């Protein structure tokens, strides 16, 4: 199982939101590239980038920061936020991004998900962001009538490589992941599921590791890494080998703690 640090980009800075609220953002760094390098040094095998401005605007806005991060690290990077047409996805992948994360279009343009999954096999992931079990879209500013589990089954049939499931009410709260919702989701689909939202401790990490046999293949962690509630080095060690052989012993905790 991968432990995947999240880097949320807002106006070129590394921030964290509380329950997806843009007016409740906390800036952790003015230099996202330095943040990315730190997570690599601490053992990350993959990075999760979200263009928050892009998610709200409907088109990528933090292109420069994304490109700089991709060039600065030697591990796979997955990116979401504002990817709502084929050209922008193609442009993003051409930068060296490993996987593009689709959100709003999975609800509004399912045919595009199928097309992109065929054109870019194993590179299209769908982010399902749920509020009370229903899918939120457009940077979490709107909530659709579609149930998260129904969307999961649809995109699995359309050829998506994986699903990233985020419980919005847990995101940024450090209150723990929504385990029952994750279990229900993994029972409904046969493609990998990556858990996101609320992870606050190694206990949470291990509770998600217990879902690995059901298809949870990754854990995205945000605020808890930045506050120091979770040591990335310890989390990677808890779930698997990661890149621990490369980690100096003094890089076990975040410098933001």
C-alpha positions as CSV (number, residue, x, y, z in Angstrom):
1,X,0.0,0.0,0.0
2,X,1.3,3.5,-0.9
3,X,1.3,6.4,1.6
4,X,0.8,9.4,-0.7
5,X,1.4,12.9,0.6
6,X,-1.0,15.6,-0.6
7,X,0.1,18.9,-1.9
8,X,-2.8,21.3,-2.4
9,X,-2.1,24.3,-4.5
10,X,-3.8,27.6,-4.1
11,X,-2.4,30.7,-5.8
12,X,0.9,28.9,-6.1
13,X,1.2,28.1,-2.4
14,X,0.9,24.8,-0.5
15,X,-2.2,25.0,1.6
16,X,-4.7,22.8,3.4
17,X,-8.5,23.3,3.5
18,X,-10.9,22.4,6.2
19,X,-13.8,20.2,4.8
20,X,-13.1,21.6,1.4
21,X,-13.9,25.2,2.3
22,X,-11.8,27.7,0.4
23,X,-12.2,30.4,3.0
24,X,-10.8,28.1,5.6
25,X,-7.4,27.5,4.1
26,X,-4.1,27.4,6.0
27,X,-0.9,28.2,4.2
28,X,1.9,25.7,5.0
29,X,4.5,26.8,2.5
30,X,5.1,29.4,-0.2
31,X,7.4,26.9,-2.0
32,X,5.6,23.7,-3.1
33,X,8.7,22.4,-4.8
34,X,10.5,22.3,-1.5
35,X,7.6,20.6,0.1
36,X,7.6,17.9,-2.7
37,X,11.3,17.3,-2.2
38,X,10.9,16.9,1.5
39,X,8.2,14.3,1.1
40,X,10.4,12.4,-1.4
41,X,13.3,12.6,1.1
42,X,11.1,11.1,3.8
43,X,10.1,8.1,1.7
44,X,7.1,9.0,-0.4
45,X,6.7,6.7,-3.5
46,X,4.1,8.9,-5.1
47,X,2.7,12.5,-4.7
48,X,-0.9,13.7,-4.9
49,X,-1.3,17.3,-6.3
50,X,-4.6,19.2,-6.4
51,X,-5.0,22.4,-8.3
52,X,-7.6,24.1,-6.0
53,X,-7.8,27.2,-8.2
54,X,-8.3,24.9,-11.2
55,X,-11.0,22.9,-9.6
56,X,-13.0,26.1,-8.9
57,X,-12.3,27.7,-12.3
58,X,-12.8,24.6,-14.4
59,X,-9.3,24.7,-16.0
60,X,-5.8,24.3,-14.6
61,X,-4.4,27.4,-12.9
62,X,-1.2,26.2,-11.1
63,X,0.5,24.9,-14.2
64,X,3.9,26.4,-13.4
65,X,4.0,24.9,-9.9
66,X,2.9,21.5,-11.1
67,X,5.5,21.4,-13.9
68,X,8.2,22.5,-11.4
69,X,7.3,19.7,-9.0
70,X,7.3,17.1,-11.7
71,X,10.7,18.2,-12.9
72,X,12.1,18.3,-9.3
73,X,11.2,14.8,-8.1
74,X,11.9,11.3,-9.4
75,X,8.7,9.6,-8.3
76,X,5.3,9.4,-9.9
77,X,3.0,12.4,-9.6
78,X,-0.8,12.4,-9.9
79,X,-2.7,15.6,-10.4
80,X,-6.3,16.7,-10.3
81,X,-8.3,19.9,-10.4
82,X,-9.9,21.5,-13.4
83,X,-9.3,18.7,-15.9
84,X,-12.5,18.8,-17.9
85,X,-11.4,18.2,-21.5
86,X,-9.1,15.9,-23.5
87,X,-6.6,18.6,-24.5
88,X,-5.9,19.7,-20.9
89,X,-5.4,16.1,-19.8
90,X,-3.1,15.4,-22.7
91,X,-1.1,18.6,-21.9
92,X,-0.8,17.6,-18.3
93,X,0.4,14.1,-19.1
94,X,2.9,15.5,-21.6
95,X,4.6,17.3,-18.6
96,X,5.5,13.9,-17.2
97,X,2.5,13.6,-14.8
98,X,1.9,9.9,-14.3
99,X,-1.9,10.0,-13.7
100,X,-4.6,12.6,-14.3
101,X,-7.5,12.7,-11.9
102,X,-10.9,13.5,-13.2
103,X,-13.7,14.7,-11.0
104,X,-16.5,16.8,-12.3
105,X,-16.4,15.4,-15.8
106,X,-17.0,11.9,-14.4
107,X,-20.5,13.1,-13.4
108,X,-21.2,15.5,-16.3
109,X,-19.4,13.8,-19.2
110,X,-19.0,10.1,-18.6
111,X,-18.3,9.5,-22.3
112,X,-15.1,11.6,-21.9
113,X,-13.9,9.3,-19.0
114,X,-14.3,6.3,-21.3
115,X,-12.5,8.0,-24.2
116,X,-9.6,9.2,-22.0
117,X,-9.3,5.8,-20.3
118,X,-8.9,4.3,-23.7
119,X,-6.5,6.9,-25.1
120,X,-4.4,7.0,-21.9
121,X,-4.6,3.5,-20.4
122,X,-3.8,3.2,-16.7
123,X,-3.3,7.0,-16.5
124,X,-6.9,8.1,-15.8
125,X,-8.1,8.1,-12.2
126,X,-11.4,9.3,-11.0
127,X,-11.7,11.3,-7.8
128,X,-15.0,10.7,-6.1
129,X,-15.5,13.4,-3.4
130,X,-18.6,12.6,-1.3
131,X,-20.6,14.8,1.0
132,X,-23.2,12.7,3.0
133,X,-22.8,9.9,0.4
134,X,-23.4,12.1,-2.6
135,X,-20.9,13.3,-5.1
136,X,-19.6,16.9,-4.9
137,X,-18.3,18.6,-8.0
138,X,-16.7,21.9,-9.2
139,X,-14.1,22.1,-6.5
140,X,-16.6,20.7,-3.9
141,X,-18.7,23.9,-4.3
142,X,-21.7,21.9,-5.6
143,X,-23.3,18.6,-4.5
144,X,-24.9,16.5,-7.2
145,X,-27.8,14.0,-6.8
146,X,-25.5,11.1,-7.7
147,X,-24.6,8.6,-5.1
148,X,-20.8,8.0,-4.7
149,X,-21.2,4.3,-5.0
150,X,-23.2,4.6,-8.2
151,X,-20.5,6.8,-9.7
152,X,-17.8,4.3,-8.6
153,X,-19.5,1.5,-10.4
154,X,-20.0,3.7,-13.5
155,X,-16.4,4.8,-13.9
156,X,-15.1,1.3,-13.2
157,X,-17.2,0.1,-16.1
158,X,-15.8,3.0,-18.2
159,X,-12.2,1.9,-17.8
160,X,-10.8,4.1,-15.1
161,X,-7.5,2.8,-13.6
162,X,-8.5,3.6,-10.0
163,X,-10.7,5.6,-7.8
164,X,-9.7,8.2,-5.2
165,X,-12.4,8.4,-2.5
166,X,-12.6,11.4,-0.3
167,X,-15.1,12.0,2.4
168,X,-15.4,15.8,2.4
169,X,-16.6,16.0,6.0
170,X,-13.5,14.2,7.2
171,X,-11.0,16.1,4.9
172,X,-8.7,18.3,6.8
173,X,-10.4,17.5,10.2
174,X,-8.0,14.9,11.6
175,X,-11.1,12.9,12.7
176,X,-10.2,9.6,11.0
177,X,-11.3,8.1,7.7
178,X,-14.8,6.9,6.9
179,X,-14.1,3.2,7.0
180,X,-17.7,2.0,6.4
181,X,-18.0,4.0,3.2
182,X,-14.7,2.7,2.0
183,X,-15.7,-0.9,2.7
184,X,-19.0,-0.3,0.8
185,X,-17.1,1.2,-2.1
186,X,-14.5,-1.6,-2.4
187,X,-17.3,-4.2,-2.3
188,X,-19.0,-2.5,-5.3
189,X,-16.0,-2.2,-7.7
190,X,-13.1,-4.4,-8.8
191,X,-10.6,-1.5,-9.5
192,X,-8.2,-0.2,-6.9
193,X,-9.4,2.4,-4.4
194,X,-7.2,5.1,-2.8
195,X,-8.5,6.4,0.5
196,X,-8.4,10.2,1.3
197,X,-9.7,12.4,4.1
198,X,-9.4,12.5,7.8
199,X,-6.3,10.4,8.3
200,X,-4.8,11.6,11.6
201,X,-2.6,9.0,13.2
202,X,-0.7,5.7,12.6
203,X,-3.7,4.0,14.0
204,X,-5.8,5.3,11.1
205,X,-3.1,4.2,8.7
206,X,-3.2,0.7,10.0
207,X,-7.0,0.6,10.0
208,X,-6.8,1.4,6.3
209,X,-4.0,-1.2,5.7
210,X,-6.5,-3.7,7.0
211,X,-8.7,-2.9,3.9
212,X,-5.9,-3.7,1.5
213,X,-7.3,-7.2,0.8
214,X,-10.6,-5.5,-0.2
215,X,-8.8,-3.3,-2.7
216,X,-7.6,-0.2,-0.9
217,X,-4.2,0.3,-2.5
218,X,-3.2,3.7,-1.2
219,X,-3.7,6.3,1.5
220,X,-3.5,10.1,0.8
221,X,-2.5,12.1,3.8
222,X,-2.5,15.8,4.0
223,X,-2.9,17.9,7.1
224,X,-1.6,15.3,9.6
225,X,1.8,15.3,7.8
226,X,2.0,19.1,7.9
227,X,1.1,19.3,11.6
228,X,3.4,16.5,12.5
229,X,0.6,14.2,13.8
230,X,1.9,11.6,11.4
231,X,5.6,11.0,10.5
232,X,5.7,10.1,6.9
233,X,8.8,7.9,7.5
234,X,6.9,5.9,10.2
235,X,3.8,5.6,8.0
236,X,5.7,4.3,5.1
237,X,7.5,1.8,7.4
238,X,4.1,0.7,8.8
239,X,2.6,-0.2,5.4
240,X,5.5,-1.4,3.3
241,X,9.1,-0.8,2.1
242,X,8.5,2.5,0.2
243,X,11.8,4.3,-0.3
244,X,13.1,3.9,3.3
245,X,16.5,2.9,2.2
246,X,17.0,6.5,0.9
247,X,15.9,8.3,4.1
248,X,18.4,9.9,6.4
249,X,17.5,9.1,10.0
250,X,16.9,12.8,10.9
251,X,14.1,13.2,8.4
252,X,11.5,11.2,10.2
253,X,9.2,14.1,11.0
254,X,7.9,17.1,9.1
255,X,9.7,20.4,9.6
256,X,6.2,22.0,10.0
257,X,5.6,20.1,13.2
